[in-house]
């Protein structure tokens, strides 16, 4: 047995781990929690049209899934969600106005409902993650991406890593759903995610440069698949 007391990691941390370094570590920890697919927002129950492609055989393996995720990332996720996040974070538009814009831009009913449900759930979780963060004046917005952006802003997190976390968390949840739905092996799912790390970073930086005319850009086939989902004979997911 050692004759000297054993110190915990926190106790043995150097005294210099304060100030900006400590803030960065706290931000990273919060981003990891917000981006975790285990965060109870209900993301596991939504496929955002992926299930329609599974049903018709368009997606049946690793490469088809990767291509679908890239299309979803570079259109709806970046040009709708991430751009709206930037606008609310920068204070360019009030969250209520952006809720209305997102309702108009997100045409498929199931996808719009999914964003509302996840937004409500995240708004319930935020006080537990950030006890000192007050709800925005007028309350939290309806759409998930806007709640995510305002929660990160309240924590003092910079916009770029916040966007990267949102985008990577979104594709991670979809890959986990694909592991169940394709079906896809766990290692294949991790390969897909590894191949998406760089595109996610590119997409987050692109969202910082998009203009007004880019808002709501989507792939027609993706949107149609999302609309078809509610008419599938059998479904694993809610959207």
N, C-alpha and C positions, 0 to 999 in steps of 0.2 A: 504494500500500500504506500502511496506517496506521502511524504511527511509535510508537504506544502499544500495549501488549499487549491482546488481546481477552479479556475475562473471560467465563467461562461464566455461565449464569443462576444456578446455585447460588452461585458466588463473588460475584456482584453483588447477592445478596439482602440486604436491610437487616438489620442486626444485631438488630433488634427482633423478627424472625420466629422467636422461640423461645418456649418455655413453652407456654401454653394455645393460642396461635395455631398453633404448629407441631403440637401434638397434634391440633387440629381438622383441619388439612390432611392429616396422616397418616391420620386416621380416614376422611376423605373419599376419599383415594386407595384405602384398603383396601375401602371400601364399593363404589367403582366397580369394583374388581377382582372382588369377590365377586358383584356383581350383573350382571357381564358375561355375555352369553349365550355367549361364547366360552370361558368357564371350563369345563375338560374334566370335567364331571360326568355327561355323557350325556343332558342335558335335551333335546338335539336329536332324540333317538330316541323321545320320549314325547309323546302328544297328549292324554292324560287324558280320553279319550272323544270328543274333537273329531272324530276320524276316523270314528266311527260316524255322527255327524251329517252328515259330508260324504258318506258312502256312501249315506244315504237321501235326500239332497238337501235336508235341513233348512237347512244352511248352504251358501250358494253365492255369497256376496259379502261386501262390506265391512260392511254394516249388520247382517246376520245374525251375523257373527263378533263384532262389538262387543257385541251383546246376549248372546251365549253367554259371552263373557269376563266381562261384568258379573255374570252369574248365578254363574259359577264363582268369581269373586273374592269376592262377598258371602256365599257359603255355605262351600264346602269350604276355600278358601284362608284365609278370615278366621276362621271358627268352629272349624276343626280345626287347621290348621297354625299360624296366627298366635297363636291362644290357647294352644296347647301351647308355643310358643316363649316366650310371656310367663311361663307357669308355670315352665318350667325356668330361665329367666333370673332370675326373682325368687326361685328356690330353694324354691318352694312344694311341688314334687314332685321326687323323684329322677328322673334321666333314664331309668333302667330301668323305673320305674313308668309313666312317660309313654310309653315304647316299647310297653308292654303295652296301655295305653289307646288308643294310635293304631292298633295292630294290630286292636283291636276296633272302632274307629270307622271305619276305612277298609275297607269291606266288599269292594269289587272286588279280586280277587286281583292283577290286573295293576298296579293303581295302588299297592297295598301293596308289591309287589315292586319297582316303580320307585323308591319312596321308600327302600327298603332299599339298592338298587344305588347310587343317587345319594348316599346317606348314607355308604356305604363309600368311594366315590370321593372325596367331599369330605374325609373323615377322612384319606385319604392325602395330599391336597393341602395341608391346613392346616399341617403342619410346614414346608412350603416357603414358605407365605405368612407364617407367624408362628413363626419358629424358636425364640423364647423361650417360646412357649405350651406348657405341659405338658398332656398328655391328662388328661381328668377321671379321678378315682379310679374304678376299675372299667372304664375304657376309654370310648371314644366310643359314644354311643347308635347304634341302627340307623337311625332315621328321619332323612331329610335335613334337615327343618326344625329338629330338635333339634341336630344337628351345627352347622348354620348359626348358631343362637342362641348356643351355647356358644363357638363360635369368635369371634363378635363380642364376647361378654362378656369373653373372655380378652384381647381387644385394647383393652378399656375403652370400647367404643362404647355409647352410650346406646340404650335399648330402642326408642324410637320410630323413629329413623332406621334402625335395624337391621330393624325390621318393614317399613318403607317400601321398603328395598332388596330384601328377600326377595320382597315382593309384586310390585314393579315388575319384578324380574328374572324372576319366574315368568310374568307375562303377556307380557313381551318374548320369552321363549323360545317361547311358544305362538304369538305373532304370526309369528315367523320360521318356525315350522313350518307355519302357515297359508299363508304366502307360497308354500311348496312344494306344499301339499296342496290348496288351494282350486281352482285357483291364484289367488293374489292379487298384484297389482303391489306393488313395493317402496314406492312413494309411498302407496298405499292402506294398506299396513301401518303406515307412519309416522303417517298420519292417525288410525288406530285407536289407536295408542299415545298420541298427543297427547291424544285424548279420554279416555284412561284415567288420565292423571296425577292429576287431581283426585279421581276415585273411589278411587284407590289410597291417597291421603292420608287420605281419609275412613275407609277400611277399616282402615288402621293405627291411627288414633285410636280407632276403634270396638273394636278388639281389646283395647285397654287398659281398656275398661269392661265387657266381656262377663262374664257370670257362669257358674257351673258348669253350669247347665241349657242354656246355649248350645252347649256343646262337642258337636261331631259333627253340628251342623246341616247339612243338605244338601238339594239339590233331587232328588226321586226320579227325575225324568227323566234328570238328569245321571248319577246312580249306575247306572241301568239301561243307559244308553249305554256307560258304562265297562265294565259286565259283558258287553255284547254284542260288544265289540271283539274279544275272542279268538275269536269265531265268524265273523268276517268272512271272506269267501272270499279276498280279497286285501288286504294291509296294507302301508302304508309305515312305520308306527310300531309300537313295542312295546307301547303301551298306549293 
